Amino acid sequence: MTAATLAGVGLVNQLAPLAVIDQFLFDYHAGHVLVLLFVLVMLAAIPLRSRKVLSLNIVAFGLIFILTPFWVVEGYDLYMFVGIGMVVIGTMLYAFADS
């Protein structure tokens, strides 16, 4: 074996943890990331005790779900319809929110 081949084998062995992470993340797409981000933002807004902030978060993520390109997420129709529902429900919650 040449020195370049041995260096290549060493590089592959060093990148093995990245292969494990890549295999784990291979099953997820941008839609999963958006849902996770939505849950985290809603959990972060709960201590504020403001219904207007929560409803604005719902409307914002509804718009993000609607405007996400179809080639980025699998099941685009689901995200689009959920986004439309979130925009409608979020605006109603904002209209009836006291604080």
C-alpha positions as a Markdown table, in Angstrom:
| # | Residue | x | y | z |
|---|---|---|---|---|
| 1 | Met | 0.0 | 0.0 | 0.0 |
| 2 | Thr | 1.2 | 3.5 | -0.8 |
| 3 | Ala | 1.3 | 6.3 | 1.7 |
| 4 | Ala | -1.6 | 8.1 | 0.0 |
| 5 | Thr | -3.8 | 5.0 | 0.3 |
| 6 | Leu | -2.9 | 4.6 | 4.0 |
| 7 | Ala | -3.6 | 8.3 | 4.5 |
| 8 | Gly | -7.0 | 7.8 | 2.8 |
| 9 | Val | -7.8 | 4.9 | 5.1 |
| 10 | Gly | -6.9 | 7.0 | 8.1 |
| 11 | Leu | -9.1 | 9.8 | 6.9 |
| 12 | Val | -12.1 | 7.4 | 6.5 |
| 13 | Asn | -11.5 | 6.1 | 10.0 |
| 14 | Gln | -11.5 | 9.6 | 11.3 |
| 15 | Leu | -14.8 | 10.5 | 9.6 |
| 16 | Ala | -16.6 | 7.4 | 10.8 |
| 17 | Pro | -18.5 | 9.3 | 13.5 |
| 18 | Leu | -19.9 | 11.6 | 10.8 |
| 19 | Ala | -21.2 | 8.5 | 8.9 |
| 20 | Val | -23.1 | 7.5 | 12.0 |
| 21 | Ile | -24.6 | 11.0 | 12.3 |
| 22 | Asp | -25.4 | 11.0 | 8.6 |
| 23 | Gln | -27.1 | 7.7 | 8.8 |
| 24 | Phe | -29.2 | 9.0 | 11.8 |
| 25 | Leu | -30.2 | 12.2 | 10.0 |
| 26 | Phe | -30.9 | 10.5 | 6.6 |
| 27 | Asp | -34.5 | 9.7 | 7.6 |
| 28 | Tyr | -35.4 | 13.3 | 8.3 |
| 29 | His | -36.2 | 16.2 | 6.0 |
| 30 | Ala | -36.9 | 19.9 | 6.3 |
| 31 | Gly | -40.5 | 19.3 | 7.4 |
| 32 | His | -39.4 | 17.5 | 10.5 |
| 33 | Val | -37.0 | 20.3 | 11.3 |
| 34 | Leu | -39.8 | 22.9 | 10.9 |
| 35 | Val | -42.1 | 21.0 | 13.2 |
| 36 | Leu | -39.3 | 20.6 | 15.8 |
| 37 | Leu | -38.5 | 24.3 | 15.6 |
| 38 | Phe | -42.2 | 25.2 | 16.0 |
| 39 | Val | -42.5 | 23.1 | 19.1 |
| 40 | Leu | -39.3 | 24.7 | 20.6 |
| 41 | Val | -40.6 | 28.2 | 19.8 |
| 42 | Met | -43.9 | 27.5 | 21.4 |
| 43 | Leu | -42.3 | 26.1 | 24.5 |
| 44 | Ala | -40.1 | 29.1 | 24.7 |
| 45 | Ala | -43.1 | 31.5 | 24.4 |
| 46 | Ile | -45.2 | 29.8 | 27.1 |
| 47 | Pro | -43.4 | 31.5 | 30.0 |
| 48 | Leu | -44.3 | 34.9 | 28.5 |
| 49 | Arg | -48.0 | 34.1 | 29.2 |
| 50 | Ser | -49.0 | 36.2 | 26.2 |
| 51 | Arg | -51.7 | 34.8 | 24.0 |
| 52 | Lys | -50.8 | 37.3 | 21.3 |
| 53 | Val | -47.2 | 36.1 | 21.1 |
| 54 | Leu | -48.4 | 32.5 | 20.9 |
| 55 | Ser | -50.9 | 33.3 | 18.2 |
| 56 | Leu | -48.3 | 35.3 | 16.2 |
| 57 | Asn | -46.0 | 32.3 | 16.4 |
| 58 | Ile | -48.7 | 30.1 | 15.1 |
| 59 | Val | -49.4 | 32.4 | 12.2 |
| 60 | Ala | -45.7 | 32.8 | 11.4 |
| 61 | Phe | -45.1 | 29.1 | 11.3 |
| 62 | Gly | -48.4 | 28.6 | 9.3 |
| 63 | Leu | -47.0 | 30.9 | 6.7 |
| 64 | Ile | -43.6 | 29.1 | 6.7 |
| 65 | Phe | -45.4 | 25.8 | 6.2 |
| 66 | Ile | -47.4 | 27.2 | 3.3 |
| 67 | Leu | -44.4 | 28.9 | 1.7 |
| 68 | Thr | -42.0 | 25.9 | 2.0 |
| 69 | Pro | -41.1 | 24.6 | -1.4 |
| 70 | Phe | -42.5 | 21.2 | -2.3 |
| 71 | Trp | -39.2 | 19.7 | -3.2 |
| 72 | Val | -37.8 | 20.4 | 0.4 |
| 73 | Val | -40.4 | 18.3 | 2.3 |
| 74 | Glu | -42.1 | 15.0 | 1.7 |
| 75 | Gly | -45.9 | 15.1 | 1.9 |
| 76 | Tyr | -46.0 | 18.8 | 0.9 |
| 77 | Asp | -49.8 | 18.7 | 0.7 |
| 78 | Leu | -50.0 | 17.9 | 4.4 |
| 79 | Tyr | -47.7 | 20.8 | 5.4 |
| 80 | Met | -49.6 | 23.2 | 3.2 |
| 81 | Phe | -53.0 | 22.3 | 4.6 |
| 82 | Val | -51.7 | 22.3 | 8.2 |
| 83 | Gly | -50.2 | 25.8 | 7.4 |
| 84 | Ile | -53.5 | 27.1 | 6.2 |
| 85 | Gly | -55.2 | 25.8 | 9.3 |
| 86 | Met | -52.5 | 27.4 | 11.5 |
| 87 | Val | -52.9 | 30.7 | 9.8 |
| 88 | Val | -56.7 | 30.6 | 10.3 |
| 89 | Ile | -56.6 | 29.5 | 13.9 |
| 90 | Gly | -53.7 | 31.8 | 14.8 |
| 91 | Thr | -55.6 | 34.9 | 13.5 |
| 92 | Met | -58.7 | 33.9 | 15.4 |
| 93 | Leu | -56.6 | 33.4 | 18.6 |
| 94 | Tyr | -55.0 | 36.8 | 18.0 |
| 95 | Ala | -58.4 | 38.5 | 17.6 |
| 96 | Phe | -59.7 | 37.1 | 20.8 |
| 97 | Ala | -56.5 | 37.4 | 22.9 |
| 98 | Asp | -56.5 | 39.9 | 25.8 |
| 99 | Ser | -52.7 | 40.1 | 26.3 |
